[in-house]
Amino acid sequence: MTDPTTPMPAERPAVPPVSAVPPHPAAQLPPPPTGAAVPPPGPPGPSGYTVAGMPAPPKRSNARAWAVGGVALVVALCCGGAAIGAVAGDEDEPATSASGLPSTTPSSATPSTAAPTTAAPTTAVPTTAAPTTTAPEPTTAPPTPKPKVVKGRGDDIVRVGELTELSVIKFTCKCSSNTVLKSDGDGLLVNEIGSYSGKRWINLEDGSLTTQFEVEASGSWTLTIGSISQLATKATTGKAAGKGDDVLMLGGAGTAAKITHTRGTSNFVIHAYSMETGEGGLLVNEIGGYSGVRPLEAPALVQVTADGNWTIAPA
């Protein structure tokens, strides 16, 4: 033990005062109850103070005070470091040494820096497909049936059903006597002696409805039934010429026509109807030859009844 009277070396660290050590438990005893006998004070202890009923504590040496003070210092440093670490732990917890104290050695690790991503942005290719749209299916009229052809010999009845539309018939007969063709809707169509070849229209007038034909012939014959566009003779310039009976689709834009009939001995009859207005009717009704100018508004549908040669031209 070192004598407390010996001075401390100059190179030693300062020792905290003895008052830093907590007081002895005996100093914290409660006071005696009121009225109790207080024992007489004992002889003074080595430390110079006494406590009633308690022996004086032994005298402390500077070595013990150094040890106690050192422990208190270590505890204060540890507790203070822990408190400081707790406060700074939210931001950045410092590294600690093996002794529990914060390490003052700077970190030599190189901070890692992530290289920025340089991938090219993805560009979506625009869609060029046209939006799908559901278009209504076009309504098309059923195709016009081909002309109906009926062949026979001698007298016969040809049933064709209800022909409600304006139509054209072509009749030919290699006959030597009377040749007759009748329609139950339009009446008498052909009445000749000997061979015949010509065209007539049917179902033109209101109320006419052909369902059958009656044929009177002494030889073989052919009956063809078709539409205006299929069987009518086309005259797109407004001029036409022929022999015998015929049905014309007369074109042009004339308002009058010059009509002639030569080398004929029987009836010469012209009927014409405008294709735009539907107006018209009988233009010529003569026997034998004829030449004249008649009002005829083209385009028109024209029917010619003749046994000779005829011409029609804009006037």
C-alpha positions as CSV (number, residue, x, y, z in Angstrom):
1,M,0.0,0.0,0.0
2,T,1.2,3.5,-0.8
3,D,1.2,6.0,2.0
4,P,-1.5,8.6,1.5
5,T,0.9,11.3,2.5
6,T,3.3,10.4,-0.3
7,P,2.8,12.9,-3.2
8,M,1.5,11.5,-6.5
9,P,3.9,11.3,-9.4
10,A,3.5,14.1,-11.9
11,E,3.2,11.8,-14.9
12,R,0.1,10.0,-13.5
13,P,-3.3,11.2,-14.6
14,A,-5.4,13.2,-12.3
15,V,-7.4,11.2,-9.8
16,P,-11.0,12.1,-9.4
17,P,-11.9,13.3,-5.9
18,V,-13.0,10.9,-3.3
19,S,-16.4,12.6,-3.3
20,A,-17.1,11.0,-6.7
21,V,-17.4,7.7,-4.9
22,P,-20.9,7.1,-3.7
23,P,-21.3,7.6,0.1
24,H,-21.1,4.6,2.4
25,P,-24.4,2.9,3.0
26,A,-24.2,3.7,6.7
27,A,-24.4,7.4,6.0
28,Q,-27.9,6.8,4.4
29,L,-29.5,5.1,7.5
30,P,-32.7,6.7,8.5
31,P,-32.6,8.9,11.7
32,P,-33.6,7.2,14.9
33,P,-37.2,7.4,16.0
34,T,-38.2,10.3,18.1
35,G,-37.8,9.7,21.8
36,A,-35.3,6.8,21.4
37,A,-32.2,6.8,23.5
38,V,-29.2,7.9,21.6
39,P,-26.1,5.9,22.5
40,P,-23.1,7.8,23.6
41,P,-20.7,8.5,20.9
42,G,-17.9,6.0,20.6
43,P,-14.3,6.7,20.2
44,P,-13.4,8.4,16.9
45,G,-12.4,6.1,14.1
46,P,-9.3,6.2,12.0
47,S,-11.1,8.3,9.5
48,G,-11.9,11.0,12.0
49,Y,-15.8,10.5,12.1
50,T,-18.2,8.1,13.9
51,V,-21.7,6.8,13.3
52,A,-23.8,5.9,16.3
53,G,-23.8,2.2,16.9
54,M,-21.5,1.5,14.0
55,P,-17.8,1.0,14.0
56,A,-15.8,3.5,12.1
57,P,-14.8,2.3,8.6
58,P,-11.3,1.5,7.9
59,K,-9.1,4.2,6.4
60,R,-9.0,4.2,2.6
61,S,-5.8,4.4,0.8
62,N,-5.0,6.4,-2.4
63,A,-4.6,3.1,-4.3
64,R,-8.2,2.1,-3.5
65,A,-9.4,5.6,-4.4
66,W,-7.4,5.4,-7.7
67,A,-9.0,2.0,-8.5
68,V,-12.6,3.2,-7.6
69,G,-12.0,6.5,-9.6
70,G,-10.7,4.5,-12.5
71,V,-13.7,2.3,-12.6
72,A,-16.0,5.3,-12.4
73,L,-14.2,6.9,-15.2
74,V,-14.4,3.8,-17.4
75,V,-18.2,3.5,-16.5
76,A,-18.7,7.2,-17.4
77,L,-16.8,6.8,-20.7
78,C,-18.7,3.6,-21.6
79,C,-22.0,5.0,-20.7
80,G,-21.3,8.3,-22.4
81,G,-20.1,6.5,-25.5
82,A,-23.1,4.3,-25.6
83,A,-25.4,7.4,-25.2
84,I,-23.6,9.2,-28.0
85,G,-23.7,6.1,-30.2
86,A,-27.5,5.8,-29.5
87,V,-28.0,9.4,-30.6
88,A,-25.9,9.1,-33.7
89,G,-27.1,5.6,-34.6
90,D,-30.0,6.9,-36.6
91,E,-27.7,8.6,-39.0
92,D,-24.6,6.5,-39.3
93,E,-23.4,4.0,-36.7
94,P,-19.6,4.3,-36.2
95,A,-17.3,1.3,-36.1
96,T,-16.2,0.3,-32.6
97,S,-12.9,-1.2,-31.4
98,A,-12.4,-4.4,-29.5
99,S,-12.5,-2.4,-26.2
100,G,-16.0,-1.1,-27.0
101,L,-14.8,2.5,-27.7
102,P,-15.4,4.2,-31.0
103,S,-12.7,3.5,-33.5
104,T,-10.8,6.6,-34.7
105,T,-9.1,4.8,-37.6
106,P,-10.5,6.2,-40.9
107,S,-12.0,3.6,-43.2
108,S,-9.8,2.9,-46.2
109,A,-12.6,1.1,-48.2
110,T,-13.3,2.8,-51.5
111,P,-17.0,3.8,-51.7
112,S,-18.8,1.8,-54.3
113,T,-20.5,3.8,-57.0
114,A,-23.1,2.0,-59.3
115,A,-22.6,2.8,-62.9
116,P,-25.7,4.4,-64.4
117,T,-27.8,2.3,-66.7
118,T,-27.3,3.3,-70.3
119,A,-29.7,0.9,-72.0
120,A,-31.5,2.5,-74.9
121,P,-35.1,3.2,-74.2
122,T,-37.6,0.8,-75.8
123,T,-39.5,2.4,-78.6
124,A,-42.8,0.8,-79.4
125,V,-43.4,0.4,-83.1
126,P,-46.6,2.2,-84.1
127,T,-49.4,0.0,-85.3
128,T,-50.2,0.7,-88.9
129,A,-53.0,-1.7,-89.3
130,A,-56.2,-0.1,-90.3
131,P,-59.0,-0.4,-87.7
132,T,-61.3,-3.2,-88.3
133,T,-64.6,-2.0,-89.5
134,T,-67.6,-4.2,-90.3
135,A,-69.0,-2.9,-93.6
136,P,-72.6,-3.9,-94.5
137,E,-72.6,-6.5,-97.2
138,P,-73.8,-4.9,-100.5
139,T,-77.2,-6.1,-101.6
140,T,-77.1,-7.3,-105.2
141,A,-80.0,-8.1,-107.3
142,P,-80.2,-11.7,-108.5
143,P,-78.8,-12.1,-112.0
144,T,-81.3,-11.9,-114.8
145,P,-82.0,-15.4,-116.2
146,K,-81.0,-16.1,-119.7
147,P,-83.6,-15.8,-122.4
148,K,-86.0,-18.8,-122.5
149,V,-86.0,-20.7,-125.7
150,V,-88.9,-23.0,-126.7
151,K,-89.0,-24.9,-130.0
152,G,-91.9,-26.8,-131.6
153,R,-93.7,-27.8,-134.7
154,G,-97.3,-27.2,-135.6
155,D,-100.0,-25.9,-133.3
156,D,-99.1,-25.8,-129.6
157,I,-99.6,-24.1,-126.2
158,V,-96.5,-22.7,-124.5
159,R,-96.9,-22.1,-120.7
160,V,-94.3,-19.7,-119.3
161,G,-95.8,-18.7,-115.9
162,E,-96.5,-15.1,-114.9
163,L,-94.3,-12.7,-116.9
164,T,-94.9,-9.5,-114.9
165,E,-92.1,-7.4,-116.4
166,L,-91.8,-5.7,-119.8
167,S,-90.3,-8.3,-122.1
168,V,-89.5,-9.0,-125.7
169,I,-90.3,-12.1,-127.7
170,K,-88.7,-13.3,-130.9
171,F,-90.7,-15.7,-133.1
172,T,-89.6,-17.4,-136.2
173,C,-91.5,-20.0,-138.3
174,K,-90.7,-21.8,-141.5
175,C,-94.3,-22.1,-142.5
176,S,-96.3,-22.2,-145.8
177,S,-99.8,-21.2,-144.6
178,N,-101.2,-19.0,-141.8
179,T,-98.7,-18.2,-139.0
180,V,-100.4,-17.0,-135.8
181,L,-98.9,-16.1,-132.3
182,K,-101.2,-15.0,-129.5
183,S,-100.6,-14.0,-125.8
184,D,-103.2,-14.4,-123.1
185,G,-102.1,-11.0,-121.8
186,D,-101.5,-8.9,-125.0
187,G,-103.7,-10.7,-127.6
188,L,-102.7,-11.1,-131.2
189,L,-98.9,-10.6,-131.8
190,V,-98.3,-12.2,-135.2
191,N,-100.7,-12.9,-138.1
192,E,-99.0,-13.7,-141.4
193,I,-99.1,-16.0,-144.3
194,G,-96.0,-18.1,-145.0
195,S,-92.7,-17.8,-143.2
196,Y,-92.2,-15.2,-140.5
197,S,-89.4,-13.7,-138.4
198,G,-89.8,-10.8,-136.1
199,K,-89.9,-9.2,-132.6
200,R,-92.8,-8.0,-130.4
201,W,-93.0,-6.6,-126.9
202,I,-95.3,-7.9,-124.2
203,N,-96.6,-6.7,-120.8
204,L,-96.2,-3.0,-121.8
205,E,-99.8,-1.9,-121.1
206,D,-101.3,-1.8,-117.7
207,G,-103.2,-5.0,-116.9
208,S,-101.3,-7.1,-119.5
209,L,-100.0,-10.3,-117.9
210,T,-98.7,-13.1,-120.1
211,T,-98.7,-16.6,-118.7
212,Q,-98.9,-18.6,-122.0
213,F,-98.7,-18.4,-125.8
214,E,-100.8,-20.0,-128.4
215,V,-99.0,-21.0,-131.6
216,E,-100.7,-21.9,-135.0
217,A,-98.2,-23.0,-137.5
218,S,-97.8,-25.5,-140.4
219,G,-94.1,-25.9,-139.8
220,S,-91.3,-25.8,-137.2
221,W,-91.0,-22.7,-135.1
222,T,-88.8,-21.2,-132.3
223,L,-90.1,-18.9,-129.5
224,T,-87.5,-16.9,-127.5
225,I,-88.5,-14.9,-124.4
226,G,-86.1,-12.3,-122.8
227,S,-85.8,-8.9,-121.3
228,I,-85.5,-5.6,-123.2
229,S,-81.8,-5.4,-122.8
230,Q,-81.4,-9.0,-124.0
231,L,-83.5,-9.0,-127.1
232,A,-84.3,-5.5,-128.2
233,T,-82.3,-4.1,-131.2
234,K,-79.8,-1.4,-130.1
235,A,-79.7,1.9,-132.0
236,T,-77.5,4.1,-129.8
237,T,-77.2,6.9,-132.4
238,G,-80.9,7.4,-132.9
239,K,-80.8,5.9,-136.4
240,A,-82.2,2.5,-137.3
241,A,-83.1,0.5,-140.4
242,G,-84.7,-2.9,-141.0
243,K,-87.3,-5.1,-142.5
244,G,-90.4,-6.6,-140.9
245,D,-91.4,-6.5,-137.3
246,D,-88.8,-5.2,-134.7
247,V,-88.4,-3.7,-131.2
248,L,-85.8,-0.9,-130.9
249,M,-83.9,0.8,-128.1
250,L,-83.5,4.1,-129.9
251,G,-80.7,6.3,-128.4
252,G,-79.7,9.9,-129.0
253,A,-81.4,13.1,-127.7
254,G,-83.8,13.9,-130.6
255,T,-87.3,15.2,-130.2
256,A,-88.5,14.3,-133.7
257,A,-87.8,11.6,-136.2
258,K,-88.2,11.0,-139.9
259,I,-89.8,7.7,-140.7
260,T,-90.0,5.8,-144.0
261,H,-91.6,2.6,-145.2
262,T,-91.0,1.2,-148.7
263,R,-91.9,-2.0,-150.6
264,G,-94.6,-2.8,-148.3
265,T,-98.3,-3.6,-149.1
266,S,-99.8,-4.2,-145.7
267,N,-100.1,-2.3,-142.4
268,F,-97.2,-0.1,-141.3
269,V,-97.5,0.8,-137.6
270,I,-95.0,2.7,-135.3
271,H,-95.4,2.8,-131.5
272,A,-92.9,4.8,-129.4
273,Y,-92.5,5.5,-125.6
274,S,-89.9,7.7,-124.0
275,M,-87.6,5.9,-121.6
276,E,-87.3,8.9,-119.4
277,T,-90.9,10.1,-119.1
278,G,-92.8,6.9,-120.3
279,E,-95.0,9.1,-122.5
280,G,-95.8,8.1,-126.1
281,G,-98.1,5.9,-128.1
282,L,-99.1,5.4,-131.7
283,L,-97.1,7.6,-134.2
284,V,-97.8,6.0,-137.6
285,N,-100.6,3.7,-138.8
286,E,-100.6,3.4,-142.6
287,I,-101.0,0.8,-145.4
288,G,-98.3,0.5,-147.9
289,G,-95.5,3.0,-148.3
290,Y,-94.9,5.9,-146.0
291,S,-92.6,8.9,-145.4
292,G,-93.0,11.6,-142.7
293,V,-91.7,13.4,-139.6
294,R,-93.2,12.6,-136.3
295,P,-92.5,13.8,-132.7
296,L,-90.3,11.2,-131.1
297,E,-88.4,12.0,-127.9
298,A,-85.3,9.9,-127.6
299,P,-84.1,7.8,-125.9
300,A,-87.2,5.7,-126.6
301,L,-88.5,2.2,-126.9
302,V,-90.0,1.7,-130.4
303,Q,-92.0,-1.1,-131.9
304,V,-92.2,-1.4,-135.7
305,T,-94.9,-3.4,-137.5
306,A,-94.1,-3.7,-141.2
307,D,-93.9,-6.1,-144.2
308,G,-91.4,-3.9,-146.1
309,N,-88.2,-1.9,-145.5
310,W,-88.2,1.0,-143.0
311,T,-85.9,3.7,-141.6
312,I,-86.0,5.9,-138.5
313,A,-83.6,8.9,-138.1
314,P,-83.5,12.1,-136.0
315,A,-85.2,15.0,-137.7
